[in-house]
């Protein structure tokens, strides 16, 4: 809960009831916000829509901190920077069950909000980080490999154009197309740079997971002889 008195303590039992229904995370939803339309509502709706698409978590309000968690799904989560607003998305990697609960949103009794257009830009950067963490943290070469592939395709297309001009029209490559020739070489170098970065990322990823003994999967239950045993996972 926030400390600005905008969250109502009497709504806590509703969160606990949702947890008892079997959900691991219950996220508040400021369905009827009282904030400024231009400075808060519109940027927030855009950011929440993008975050939902990026993470695959279908909730309306990533920004509110009024949330409830089961201890076993949150205690091993490490947060950096301002990623706290995306806790449900980060936990979704482990297959947690997430519910959303409408909450009241009132004017803050004291103080002023620190959020604005500038914070929206930082949220956009956090969304890029979120996309990488959710999609490529265990396979960074796939991310950088795509960028390298596009660079090589562009370099190949430019190279074909330069060779066509030279062979068919006797146009000297460096004499008439010097900048394009340099761009072709630059794209090839950038492509190899992306591949190298991806390989280094793969090594770092493997060292990290082996050193911390973290898993890339989560185990909710172990079935033995018809019995179900709760199993805590460190992923």
C-alpha positions in Angstrom: 0.0 0.0 0.0 1.1 3.6 -0.6 1.7 5.8 2.3 -0.3 8.8 0.9 -3.6 7.5 2.3 -5.1 7.0 -1.1 -5.5 3.3 -0.4 -8.3 2.2 1.9 -7.3 -0.4 4.6 -10.9 -1.7 4.7 -10.3 -3.2 1.2 -7.5 -5.5 2.5 -10.0 -8.4 3.4 -11.1 -8.5 -0.2 -7.5 -9.1 -1.3 -7.0 -11.8 1.3 -10.2 -13.6 0.1 -8.8 -13.6 -3.5 -5.6 -15.2 -2.2 -7.7 -17.9 -0.4 -9.4 -18.6 -3.7 -6.1 -19.9 -5.0 -4.5 -16.9 -6.6 -0.9 -16.1 -6.0 -1.0 -12.4 -6.8 -3.9 -10.0 -6.4 -3.4 -6.6 -8.1 -5.5 -3.5 -7.4 -7.2 -1.7 -10.3 -8.0 2.0 -10.0 -11.0 1.6 -12.3 -12.3 5.1 -11.7 -9.2 7.3 -11.3 -9.5 10.8 -10.0 -6.1 12.0 -11.6 -5.5 14.6 -14.2 -6.7 13.4 -17.7 -3.7 14.6 -19.7 -0.9 14.3 -17.2 -1.9 11.0 -15.6 -4.9 9.1 -17.1 -3.9 9.0 -20.8 -0.2 8.3 -20.3 -1.1 5.6 -17.7 -3.6 3.9 -20.0 -1.1 3.8 -22.8 1.7 2.5 -20.6 -0.6 -0.2 -19.0 -1.8 -1.3 -22.5 1.8 -1.7 -23.7 2.9 -3.4 -20.5 0.0 -5.9 -20.9 0.9 -6.7 -24.5 4.7 -6.9 -23.7 4.2 -9.2 -20.6 1.2 -11.2 -21.6 -0.4 -10.4 -18.2 -3.9 -9.2 -18.7 -4.4 -6.6 -16.0 -5.4 -3.0 -16.4 -3.3 -1.2 -13.8 0.4 -2.0 -13.4 1.1 1.3 -11.6 -0.8 0.8 -8.4 1.2 -0.6 -5.5 -2.0 -1.9 -3.7 -1.3 -5.6 -4.2 -1.3 -8.8 -2.2 1.1 -11.7 -2.7 1.7 -15.1 -1.3 5.0 -15.2 0.4 6.4 -18.2 -1.5 6.1 -16.4 -4.9 7.6 -13.1 -3.8 10.4 -13.9 -1.4 13.0 -14.8 -4.0 12.2 -12.0 -6.4 15.0 -9.5 -6.8 14.0 -6.0 -7.9 16.2 -3.3 -9.4 15.6 0.3 -10.4 11.9 1.1 -10.8 10.8 -2.4 -11.8 8.5 -2.7 -8.8 5.5 -1.6 -10.9 6.0 -4.7 -13.0 6.1 -7.3 -10.2 3.1 -9.3 -11.6 4.7 -9.4 -15.0 8.1 -10.6 -13.6 6.3 -13.3 -11.5 4.4 -14.4 -14.6 7.6 -16.2 -15.7 7.0 -18.7 -13.0 3.3 -19.3 -14.0 1.8 -17.6 -10.9 -2.0 -17.1 -10.9 -2.9 -13.4 -11.0 -6.2 -11.8 -10.2 -7.3 -8.2 -10.5 -9.5 -6.4 -8.0 -11.2 -3.0 -8.5 -10.3 -0.5 -5.7 -11.3 2.9 -4.7 -9.2 5.9 -5.9 -9.6 9.1 -4.0 -7.7 12.4 -3.9 -4.6 12.3 -1.8 -5.2 14.1 1.5 -1.7 15.5 1.7 1.3 16.1 -0.6 1.6 16.0 -4.4 2.3 13.3 -6.9 5.8 12.8 -8.2 4.6 11.2 -11.4 4.4 13.1 -14.7 5.4 13.1 -18.3 9.1 12.7 -17.4 8.3 9.5 -15.4 6.4 8.2 -18.4 9.6 8.3 -20.5 11.4 6.2 -17.8 8.5 3.7 -17.7 9.0 3.3 -21.5 12.6 2.4 -20.9 11.6 0.0 -18.2 9.2 -1.7 -20.7 12.1 -2.4 -23.0 14.0 -4.0 -20.0 10.8 -6.0 -19.2 10.5 -7.3 -22.7 14.1 -8.4 -22.6 13.9 -10.0 -19.2 10.7 -11.9 -20.0 11.6 -13.0 -23.5 15.4 -13.2 -23.8 17.0 -13.4 -20.3 17.8 -17.1 -20.8 18.6 -16.8 -24.6 20.1 -13.4 -25.3 21.6 -14.6 -28.6 18.1 -14.9 -30.0 17.6 -11.1 -29.3 20.9 -9.9 -30.7 20.8 -12.5 -33.5 17.7 -10.9 -34.9 19.4 -7.5 -35.0 22.4 -9.1 -36.7 20.2 -10.8 -39.2 18.6 -7.5 -40.3 22.0 -5.9 -40.6 23.3 -8.7 -42.8 20.2 -8.6 -45.0 20.6 -4.8 -45.5 24.3 -5.2 -46.2 23.5 -8.0 -48.7 20.9 -5.9 -50.5 23.3 -2.9 -50.8 26.1 -5.2 -51.9 23.9 -6.7 -54.7 23.0 -3.2 -55.9 26.6 -2.1 -56.0 27.7 -5.2 -57.8 24.8 -4.9 -60.3 25.9 -1.3 -61.1 29.5 -2.3 -61.5 28.9 -5.4 -63.7 26.1 -4.1 -65.9 27.0 -0.4 -66.1 30.7 -0.4 -65.4 30.1 2.0 -62.5 33.1 2.1 -60.1 31.9 1.1 -56.6 34.1 3.5 -54.6 34.2 6.1 -57.2 30.5 6.6 -57.5 29.0 4.8 -54.5 31.6 5.5 -51.8 29.1 6.2 -49.0 27.0 3.2 -49.9 30.0 1.0 -50.0 31.1 2.3 -46.6 27.6 1.7 -45.2 27.6 -1.9 -46.5 30.9 -2.6 -44.7 29.6 -0.8 -41.5 26.4 -2.9 -41.5 28.5 -6.1 -41.7 30.7 -5.0 -38.8 27.6 -4.0 -36.8 26.1 -7.4 -37.5 29.1 -9.3 -36.3 29.1 -7.0 -33.2 25.5 -8.0 -32.4 26.5 -11.7 -32.8 29.5 -11.3 -30.5 27.3 -9.4 -27.9 24.8 -12.2 -28.0 27.4 -14.9 -27.5 28.8 -13.0 -24.5 25.3 -12.7 -23.2 24.8 -16.4 -23.5 28.0 -17.0 -21.5 27.0 -14.5 -18.8 23.5 -16.0 -18.6 24.9 -19.5 -18.1 27.4 -18.4 -15.5 24.6 -16.5 -13.6 22.2 -19.5 -13.5 24.9 -22.0 -12.6 26.5 -19.8 -9.9 23.1 -18.9 -8.3 21.6 -22.4 -8.9 18.5 -20.7 -10.1 16.1 -22.6 -12.3 14.5 -21.4 -15.6 11.3 -23.2 -14.6 9.0 -23.3 -11.5 7.5 -26.3 -9.8 4.2 -25.8 -8.1 3.4 -29.4 -7.0 5.2 -32.8 -7.0 2.9 -35.8 -7.5 4.0 -39.0 -5.8 1.9 -42.2 -5.5 -1.3 -40.2 -5.9 -0.3 -37.7 -3.2 0.2 -34.0 -3.8 3.0 -32.4 -2.0 3.5 -28.6 -2.1 7.0 -27.8 -3.4 8.7 -24.5 -3.0 10.7 -23.5 -6.0 13.7 -21.2 -6.0 13.1 -20.0 -9.6 
